[in-house]
């Protein structure tokens, strides 16, 4: 590549990465709207980003990357449709495709934010909740199948099949891809809330990579949750989800040390928690409480509020947290909720009580292969002084973890219980 220096290539790579995070969902959604083919839309969008990596070092980063990417993706889709002898009407629509920055905004949803509007579009109630959430995370948020599988505690193969089935159902049933009017938003709100929740979770505890967090995902999830809370001021779960995110996000600076190593909640310097975010979260939680309709996000926010209220780790009201997890389990049963309840019971009533709950959960089998199950068992055994058993559990957790920061933490814990460097 004549005339291109390594620094220029690096800068272009960063620009393409930024464009992917900002534009992927918009480019794909526009192509879906025209072609009605989810796979074709994703393939053509991928081609456009690949072309950017080849062209931008030579021609420079365009002033409007989204428009450039949409044009390239449009041309790819047009060529594919033409080669496939698709009916002339679709070809005409593809040729008239415009970039998202210049597209009209005449929908009846009342949603000003484009990305949130697209999420409501993608979360069609004709699909099962899990399918619409997974498809939205893949199509609009750009999460990988591996990351989505982890969010649903499924294998990558299983999740890939679910995504394919969802796309087939959309195509075979002729489900339209269009922005819903305002009166149909409530039936899609549950899916959008789940998308934002899982998007934030992937940012807060990344599936893979060297760092514990992906700050950009957290920031975007919080931004969209703010928009949603303003859009639906009478929906306590929207306020509860935003409060939950802010309570977690407020602890971000204390979650790792200067070297990027994990610091447990018990060991965190609470003076580093962002008090302004916690106060905002507490105000949101208080307003949502008054509506007297506690859902799963609101209950999770109540749990994190207990941590926020404790001046020290020792002052944490673990008994109340255990009660809240029981309420959450009754309302929205989940093996991960049961795992967290076991931790709360262990902290309130002793590690042995927590291990009893873990044993029941392990016999049931839904968390087989989940590294945090083994890590939790290891920690409770460590607290009981059962070093040999704890070491075995830490080895198991280390073998299952993918994120490098988590693997380093588990390796340190293993070294502590074995007395080896």
URSULTA-V96742 format. One record per residue. D_CENTER is the distance of its C-alpha to the mean C-alpha in Angstrom with 2 decimals. Layout:
# URSULTA-V96742
d_center->D_CENTER
d_center->D_CENTER
This chain:
# URSULTA-V96742
d_center->37.25
d_center->40.24
d_center->39.90
d_center->36.24
d_center->35.70
d_center->32.92
d_center->31.77
d_center->31.60
d_center->29.59
d_center->27.14
d_center->26.91
d_center->26.38
d_center->23.64
d_center->21.83
d_center->22.58
d_center->21.23
d_center->17.93
d_center->17.76
d_center->18.82
d_center->16.18
d_center->13.35
d_center->15.60
d_center->17.30
d_center->15.67
d_center->14.51
d_center->17.88
d_center->19.96
d_center->18.60
d_center->18.87
d_center->22.41
d_center->23.48
d_center->22.22
d_center->24.15
d_center->27.25
d_center->27.28
d_center->25.54
d_center->24.40
d_center->20.69
d_center->21.58
d_center->24.14
d_center->21.87
d_center->19.31
d_center->22.30
d_center->24.06
d_center->21.13
d_center->20.87
d_center->24.65
d_center->24.50
d_center->22.29
d_center->24.58
d_center->27.52
d_center->26.24
d_center->26.30
d_center->29.89
d_center->31.16
d_center->29.78
d_center->31.51
d_center->34.74
d_center->34.46
d_center->32.23
d_center->28.85
d_center->29.47
d_center->29.59
d_center->27.08
d_center->24.69
d_center->22.98
d_center->26.42
d_center->27.47
d_center->24.50
d_center->24.93
d_center->28.64
d_center->28.29
d_center->25.82
d_center->28.23
d_center->31.12
d_center->29.49
d_center->28.76
d_center->32.33
d_center->33.82
d_center->31.97
d_center->32.99
d_center->36.51
d_center->36.84
d_center->35.69
d_center->38.35
d_center->35.97
d_center->37.87
d_center->39.14
d_center->37.37
d_center->33.93
d_center->35.31
d_center->36.65
d_center->33.31
d_center->31.57
d_center->34.34
d_center->33.86
d_center->30.16
d_center->29.44
d_center->26.76
d_center->24.03
d_center->25.56
d_center->28.81
d_center->27.76
d_center->29.07
d_center->27.22
d_center->29.37
d_center->26.91
d_center->27.56
d_center->24.12
d_center->24.79
d_center->21.31
d_center->22.10
d_center->18.74
d_center->18.51
d_center->14.78
d_center->14.43
d_center->17.56
d_center->16.22
d_center->13.29
d_center->16.11
d_center->18.10
d_center->15.75
d_center->15.19
d_center->18.83
d_center->20.28
d_center->22.39
d_center->19.53
d_center->18.44
d_center->15.39
d_center->13.44
d_center->14.75
d_center->13.95
d_center->10.25
d_center->10.10
d_center->12.42
d_center->10.71
d_center->7.50
d_center->10.35
d_center->12.82
d_center->11.61
d_center->8.43
d_center->10.19
d_center->7.87
d_center->10.64
d_center->11.97
d_center->11.93
d_center->8.24
d_center->7.93
d_center->11.08
d_center->10.05
d_center->7.50
d_center->10.67
d_center->13.16
d_center->14.90
d_center->16.70
d_center->15.86
d_center->19.10
d_center->18.41
d_center->15.11
d_center->16.98
d_center->19.75
d_center->17.70
d_center->16.37
d_center->20.01
d_center->21.37
d_center->19.24
d_center->20.48
d_center->23.96
d_center->23.98
d_center->23.15
d_center->25.94
d_center->28.45
d_center->28.11
d_center->28.21
d_center->25.22
d_center->25.32
d_center->22.50
d_center->23.40
d_center->22.30
d_center->23.28
d_center->25.90
d_center->25.26
d_center->26.82
d_center->24.36
d_center->21.17
d_center->21.25
d_center->21.01
d_center->17.69
d_center->16.23
d_center->14.84
d_center->12.75
d_center->11.52
d_center->10.80
d_center->8.74
d_center->6.72
d_center->6.40
d_center->5.97
d_center->3.17
d_center->1.86
d_center->4.37
d_center->4.56
d_center->4.00
d_center->6.15
d_center->8.25
d_center->9.11
d_center->8.83
d_center->9.87
d_center->12.91
d_center->15.00
d_center->17.49
d_center->15.53
d_center->13.62
d_center->11.29
d_center->9.99
d_center->11.47
d_center->11.02
d_center->7.28
d_center->8.16
d_center->11.24
d_center->10.12
d_center->7.91
d_center->11.08
d_center->13.36
d_center->12.32
d_center->12.43
d_center->15.86
d_center->16.99
d_center->16.14
d_center->17.95
d_center->20.87
d_center->20.97
d_center->21.15
d_center->23.03
d_center->24.35
d_center->21.08
d_center->20.58
d_center->17.11
d_center->15.94
d_center->17.72
d_center->16.56
d_center->12.83
d_center->13.76
d_center->16.05
d_center->13.63
d_center->11.36
d_center->14.70
d_center->16.24
d_center->13.66
d_center->13.64
d_center->17.41
d_center->17.72
d_center->16.09
d_center->19.57
d_center->20.91
d_center->18.31
d_center->19.96
d_center->23.60
d_center->25.25
d_center->24.91
d_center->21.13
d_center->21.75
d_center->19.87
d_center->21.68
d_center->21.25
d_center->20.99
d_center->24.62
d_center->25.76
d_center->23.94
d_center->26.21
d_center->25.45
d_center->27.39
d_center->24.55
d_center->22.15
d_center->21.79
d_center->24.10
d_center->23.77
d_center->20.06
d_center->21.02
d_center->23.87
d_center->21.84
d_center->19.46
d_center->22.64
d_center->24.21
d_center->21.38
d_center->21.47
d_center->25.25
d_center->25.34
d_center->22.95
d_center->25.11
d_center->28.15
d_center->27.00
d_center->27.38
d_center->24.65
d_center->22.28
d_center->19.18
d_center->16.43
d_center->14.40
d_center->17.79
d_center->18.89
d_center->15.99
d_center->16.86
d_center->20.45
d_center->19.72
d_center->18.21
d_center->21.12
d_center->23.49
d_center->22.30
d_center->22.57
d_center->26.07
d_center->27.41
d_center->29.37
d_center->29.25
d_center->27.42
d_center->30.66
d_center->30.76
d_center->27.48
d_center->28.29
d_center->26.88
d_center->29.03
d_center->27.43
d_center->23.91
d_center->25.11
d_center->26.48
d_center->23.28
d_center->21.37
d_center->24.21
d_center->23.84
d_center->20.13
d_center->21.05
d_center->23.80
d_center->21.73
d_center->18.61
d_center->19.66
d_center->17.20
d_center->18.15
d_center->15.49
d_center->17.03
d_center->20.37
d_center->19.53
d_center->18.71
d_center->21.86
d_center->23.86
d_center->22.99
d_center->24.05
d_center->27.20
d_center->27.98
d_center->27.87
d_center->29.95
d_center->32.40
d_center->32.37
d_center->30.64
d_center->32.85
d_center->31.59
d_center->27.98
d_center->29.07
d_center->30.74
d_center->27.53
d_center->25.76
d_center->28.70
d_center->28.32
d_center->24.63
d_center->25.51
d_center->28.35
d_center->26.16
d_center->24.15
d_center->20.62
d_center->19.13
d_center->21.46
d_center->20.13
d_center->17.33
d_center->18.12
d_center->17.38
d_center->20.03
d_center->22.58
d_center->21.65
d_center->22.18
d_center->25.43
d_center->26.51
d_center->26.04
d_center->28.03
d_center->30.70
d_center->30.92
d_center->31.52
d_center->34.25
d_center->35.86
d_center->35.48
d_center->34.91
d_center->35.63
d_center->33.25
d_center->30.58
d_center->31.07
d_center->30.65
d_center->27.36
d_center->26.09
d_center->27.21
d_center->25.34
d_center->22.05
d_center->22.66
d_center->23.33
d_center->20.09
d_center->17.70
d_center->16.39
d_center->15.08
d_center->18.38
d_center->18.13
d_center->17.69
d_center->20.51
d_center->22.73
d_center->22.27
d_center->23.19
d_center->26.09
d_center->27.38
d_center->27.34
d_center->29.15
d_center->31.71
d_center->32.30
d_center->33.13
d_center->35.23
d_center->36.95
d_center->36.42
d_center->35.31
